[in-house]
Amino acid sequence: MSGWRTVALAAGVALAGAAATLLAGALVGMDAGELAHLAALIAPALLMTAVAIALARVLLAKASLRQGMTAVAIVGAVAAISNLVVLARQMVVDGQDTTTLAVLFLYSTAAGVGAALAIAGSRSRAVDRLVEGARRLGEGEAQARVGELGAGPELDALARTLDEMAERLQRAQEREREAEATRRDLVTAVSHDLRTPLASLRAMVEAIDEGIVDDPPTMRRYASEMRRSMAQLVAMVDDLFELAQLDAGAIEAETTRARLGEVVRSAVATVELAAQEKGLTLVAELHGTEDAACSPRLVRVVQNLLVNAVRHTPADGSVRVDARRSGGGIELIVADTGEGIAPQDLERVFDPFFRADPARHGSGAGLGLALAKRIVETLGGSIRAESEPAEGARFAVNLPSG
């Protein structure tokens, strides 16, 4: 139906042109008879125009751009020559003038066809580039781009739209690959780290169930080891659950606030026993920031940083927590005198499942620092790591006030 509307529109334009011609004749002083004669001359032209438009719609529906533009140029010339023939037969134009005008029309036809071929050629090449770009995208080449065509605003706009779509598609594929790599890392790391506590629990449960051990001292030792293994499992599950919440954007606006002093004391309490067992000095100095309001989630951040510091600090070392107001916010630092972090590993310490020494088995799945970074960034802050090998590590958390 849209094609026939186009035909009707073109015919309407031609009819409007005819009416304008008659109006112009009236304005220059033509009488009624002359206007009627002019209308009689125009009527066949209108009929031929309508027929030409209808035929063109049918015959050129599947034609190429080059063929279509060439046909339009030829149709226009044929219509002009046909009008000339009609005028000659009506004795409006004499024979000599008819010959001259016919030559001029033929020349105009050649010029129009040449121009149509030239314009259609550049447009066709532009369309070919668009088709090729779309084909490559359809085959999975997300890096395919059409580029600037220089073929008019419409085709250039289409090319830009296609390139923008390709750019979005490439970014989506990259995110999907990163997510898939993260999922593989998750399965590998968690499977590896679950084996140790599960194997320990299985061995002790089987020993108790089969009666291999039944003396109270051994039973107490087994109970202690089972509790430690369960604590490792619970910690890993908690980390995974909270990390999944952060990835899914499930953190909603908090309705409760905590004081920084309470947050630090709660986090320090979770590592005090481990620090005492290693003979570490554990110090917390808040420098007047005890009453600063903060998110309760900050407990998990400080706790993960302290657990990491205690784990990698040798006996008789020290772990410090310092907090102070800085630039309208709060800066919280956890520093230790441990083994430090190699320079090439500093950029990766916050990556999920990263371990500087893959051969060293820890009690977690390498999620602690990644989780701390996610929480801090979700709260609108930043976290960075600084270290010199064998001189300890320093983690600085900057949070906006309030």
N, C-alpha and C positions, 0 to 999 in steps of 0.2 A: 504493500500500500504506500510506503514511503516513496517508492520510485514513481508511482503515478502522481503523487502530490508534487514531486519535482517537475514532472511534465506539465501539470496544471499551472505551477508557478511560472515556468518559462513561457507558457502560452499567455498567461496573464500579463507578463512583462511585455511580450510582443504586442498584445492588444493595447496596452497602455502607450506603447510607442506609436502605434497607428493613430490613436486618439490625439496624441501630442502633435503628430504631423498635420491632422485635420485642423486642430486648434491654431497651429502656426499659419496654415493657409488662410483661415478666417481672419487672423490678425493682420496679415499682409494685404487684405482687401479682396480675396477671392469671393465671387458670388456663390449662390446656392448651387447653380448648375456646375460650376467648376469644382466645388467641394464634392458634389455627388460623383463627378467624373473621377476625382482623386480617390474617393472611397472605393469606387469600382476597381481602380488599379491596385489599391492596397489589399483588397479582399483576397485575391488569389495568392498574394505574398503571405498573408496571414495563414491561409489554408496550407500552403507549402511548408511554412515554418512549423505549424502544429504537426504535420505529417512527418517532417524531418526529425523533430524532437522525439516523437513516438517511436520511429524506426531506430533512431540512435539508442534509445533506452534498451530496446530489445537486442539489437545487433552488437552493441558495445558493452553489454552487461558483463561479459567475461573477457573483455579485451584488456590488454596490458595498458599501463599508463602511457607508454609511447604511442601505441595504436590509437588510444582514445583521444589524446590531444591532437594527433595528426588528423584523425577523422573530423574533429570539431573544426579545425582550420579549413578542411576541404568542404565541409557542409556549409560553412559561412560563405566561402567563395562561390559555391554552386548556387546558393540562394541569391547572392548578388547578381550573378550572371543570368539566372532565371528572371529576376526582376528586370534586368536590362533587356532581355528578349521580349518580355511583355511590353515594356515601354516602346521598343522599336516597332512592334506590331501595332501598337496604338498610335503610331505616328507622332509620339511625343519627342522622340529622339530620331534624328535623321540617320541615314546609313553610314556616313563618314564618322559621325560622332559615336555611333554604335561600335564600329570597328576599333576606334581609339579607346573607348571605355572597356571593350572586351580585352584588349591587350593589357590595359592597366589592371583589370581584374585578374587576369592570368598571372601577371607579375606579382600582384598582391597575394595570390594564392600560393605561389612558390615561396614568397617571403614568409607567409604565415606558416606553411608546412615546415620550412627550415627552422623557424623560431620554435615551433611546437616540438620538433625533434630534439633541438638543443636543450630546451627546458625539460622535456620528458626524460632525456638521457640522464641529466644530473639527478632528477627526482627518482628515476628508476634505480640508479646506483645507490642512492640513499636508502630506498626501500630494501634493496638487496642487503645492505649492511644491517638494517634493522632485523630482517628475516634471519640472517646468519647469527646475529647476537642472540635472538630469541631461541634459535635452534640449539646453540651451544649451552645456553642456560637450561634448556629443557633436557639436555644430555648430562647435566650435573656439573658443568664448568662454571662454578660460582664466580670465578675471577674474570669471566668474559665481560667485555665492555664495548659499547658501540662508539662512544666518543662524540666529538662535535661533528655534525654532518654538514653544516653550512648550506642546507637545502630548504630554507624557509622556516618561519616560526613554528608552524604546526609539526613538521617532521622533527625539527630540533627539540621541541617540547616533548615529543614522543620518545626521542632518543634519551633525553635527560631522565624522563620517568623510568625508562627501562634500566638505565644505569643505576639510578637510585634504588630500584627494586633489587637489582643484582647485588648492590652493596649491602642492603639489609639482609638478603639471603645469605651472603658470605658471612656476615657477622653472626647470623643465627646458626649457620653450620659450625662456625668456630666455637660458639658457646656450647653447641651440642657435643662437639668433640671433647671440649674441656670437661663438660659434665660427665661424659662417658668415661673419660680417663679418671676423673675423680671417683666415679662409682667403682671402677676396677681397682683403684688404689684402696678404696674403702674395704672391698671384699677381701683383698689380699692382706691388708694390714690387720683388720679385725680378726680374720681367720687365724693369722699367725699369732696375734697377741691373746686370743682366747684359748689357744692350745695349752699354754703353760698353766694357768690356774685351773682349767678344766681337767687336764691330765693329773695335776696334783690332787684335786678333789676326788677324782675317780680312784686313784691309787689308794688314798687314805680310806675312802668309804669301803672299797673292796677289802682292804686289810682288816677293818673293823668288822665288816659283815661276815667275813670268812673266819673270824676268830684268830687271825694271825697275831694281832696285838690285843691285849686285854688288861695290861697292867696300868694302874692309874696315872703314873708319870707320863707314859707314852700316850695315853688317851688325852691327857691335858695338852701335851705338845701337839698332837694331831688336831685337837679342837682349835688351838691357836692358829695353826697353819691353815685350817679350813676357813677360819674367820678372815684371815689375811687374803686368801684366794677369793673369797666372796666379796671382800671390799674392793679388790681389783676389778672383778666383774661388774659390780655396781657402779664403780667410777667410770668404766668404759661405756656402759649403757647410758649413764647420765650424760656423758659428753656427747655421745651420738644423738641422743634425744634432743638435747639443747641445740646442737649444731644443726640438726634437721629443722628445728623450729626457726632458727635464724635464716637458714637458706630459703625457707618457704615464706619468709616475711610475716611470720605469725606473731611477732612482738607487737602488742597493742600499747596504747598510751598507758603509762603506769599511773596508778591512783595513790600509791604510797611512796614515801621518801624515807631515806635512811640518813643517819649521821655518819660522816666519814670515820670518826673515832670508833663507832660500833662496827663498821665494816672491816676496818683493819684488825681490831681485836678478834673478831670472829674468824678472819682468815688466818691470823697468827696462831690461834688456838688449834687449828687443824694440823699444823706442822710442828707444834712444840715438842710432842713426844719423839717424833723422828729426829728433830734437831738435837734433843738431849741424848738420844741413843748414839748419835755420831759425834757428840761433844762439840756441837756448833754453838756459836754465840748468836743469838737472835735478838735484834734491836729494832724498835719502832719509835720514830720521832715524828710528830705531826706538826710541830711548829705553829701552833695556834689554829690549825684547821679542823680540830676535833668536831666542831659543831657545824661544819659545812654540809649542806644538803647534797645528797647524791642518790643515784639509783641503787636499789638493793642488789641489782645484778653485779655491781662492782665487787661484791664479796667473791663471786666466782673468778673474776679477773685476778684479784690480788691473791687468792688461794692458788690458782694455777701457776702464777709467777713464783710464789713462795715454794710450792712443791717442786717446780723445776729447779729453783736455786738450791734447795736443800739436797735434791738428788745429785746435783753435779758439783757440790762443794765437798772437798775431802774433810776428814776429821780435823778438829781444832780450828776450822775456818770460821767465817762469820757471814751472816746474812742480815742486810739492813733494809728497813722500809722507811723512807722519808717522804713527807708530803709538805707542800707549801703553796701559797697562792702565787700565781704567775699569770700576768697578762689578762687579768679579769677572770681567770679560771683556776683550776687546781692542777698542779703537777705532782704526780705520785711516782716515786722511783723505788724499784726493788733491785738491790745490788748485792753481789756475792763475791767471794774471794776464791771461786772455784777454778775449774780448768779452762774457762773461757770458750769463745766460739771462733773458729777459723774465719778469716776475712771472706773467703769464698762462700761461706755458709750463712753469713749475716742476712743476705737478701732472701734466704729461703726458710729461716727459722719459723716463720709464721705460716708456711705452707702446711696444709693438712697432711699428716702421716710422715712428715719429714723427720729424719734422724741424721745427725751429722755423722754418726758411726753406725752403719747398718748392722754391724756384727754385735753391737751392744744391745742386749735385750733390756728394755725398761719395763716399768709396771703399767704403762699406758700404751695407747695406740698412736701416739704422736699427735694428739688432737688438742692438748692443753693450750699451747700458744696460739694455735689457729682459732680456737674458741674464744680466747681472750681478745684477740684482734677483732673478731666479728662483733663481740659485745661492745667493745670500746667504740668501734666505728658506727654501730647502730645507735649508740648514745650521743653521736655527734663529735666524738673525740678522735685522738690519734695515738698510736703506740709505736715506739721505735726501739731497736736493740743496738747497743754499743758494746764492743768488747775488744780486748787484746788477748791473744792466746797466752794461757798460763797466768793471766792477771785478773781473771774473773769476768763476769758479764754484768751489764747494767741495762735494765728495761725501764723506759720512761713512758708514763701514761699521762696524756694531757686531756683534760675534760673541761667543757664549758661550765661556768658556775651555775648554781641553782638546779 
